[in-house]
């Protein structure tokens, strides 16, 4: 059966442009692994960027590997076919190092599944000199890597464009001097402690209180405490672009170009807005240089960033790219930074859909989450979009936000109906259907946000809200798409989990992804992680990291937000007195 898997990898490689196929002779081999399918992984710009960065080094051969597609998983499981790399179709065990790129907590089980399918022990302590070194980067690695602390040899905290090549070069150096493989590994892990932005969990011991919360994290052998994330200081020096192009991704023929990192808006639920601080914008010449490389494969460009319409020179950038013949799309636009020029530029480029994210249905709740967007401003943006002739509009909301009431959920229905009305009014043909979609997802409290102390709503409550929204909006012809609350809950457990969450992941692996059984067999209460409001005095599992955001400021933001909850004002005033 392995020929089937090998053949699929070969066909994928043949359908790509930009893949790097190197001879392995004398080079350090790194498998860059995305713990989800090829389709999802190839849409990820961070994954693509690191692939380009590592392959620019002559002494490294970097190949890609992915979670097998759902149809292929039984073949791997039944016949023992290992996960293969795309470029040389080699099993992951053959590589010197694995580097997982993980951006979504629910992919943690996939990390373990990929290791198990590859015959690589899932615990670092069970691996030896005959096994590859296993590391992880991506936003999960520096938000809260603790659930995978017993799996990884090390984590890349922060942007990996510099720390990635440095860590792998260090391994080569150590191996040149120390010939005994076991001693080389020990020496390498110690040497990694000196690389900025690297966390080697085996040098840290976590002590817990009797109630299960973290009491203390103790480092040994001079391991840094806190561990600081790495950030790029000269952002123009690194292009963040699609390196490999394939039609088999969410973006198809479109090449992606990042305009900058971080966002200064300070939405209280948004982890990306916090952990990418400080905000760094690329200059227009650097973006044009990157776009030129991407446009060699076609004119369609997707501009990517935490909030692209906030890019300070956006109108000039759009004009310059349009002058080069680029057809543009944006990953995200803010209703209050939309301008007629921007909408027209997108329309001229063939954009069919614009997504606006009010996040909450009422002005009160938007103030709580620090998304200061009035209904009036929002509807003005809708009028602008509707008048432009964009064919599809998508509104995105969260449910289960802290302090949310029934009125806030009704506000979503009300706002969606008003939006549809505005779109219909702007249409020349009043009988044509307004193409409006409402996307709904459950709020998950994330580390490093002002809401990291908040409890997550339970699945039954979220289900009820989704059912109400779907029923009411369907009546007026508005399509509702939504995520599944039970998966959001799992994300909530893993996002704020400690090292004990690693036991849950290993149980889920043993139960063949039967999460219900895994939760039953896990001797801990998942609500302790997801459904509990945490006291301000509690130490978090991620408090031994420094990602450039300040806990005191987050606490102030949390207090401010909770003070805006009508039913809590009395309690909070008493607590703060
Ligand atoms: S939600 Fe968007 S606007 Fe708000 S902080 Fe995050 S990236 Fe910025």
Boltz pocket constraint, residues with backbone or C-beta under 6 A from the ligand:
constraints:
  - pocket:
      binder: B
      contacts: [[A, 263], [A, 264], [A, 265], [A, 266], [A, 267], [A, 270], [A, 272], [A, 273], [A, 306], [A, 307]]
      max_distance: 6.0
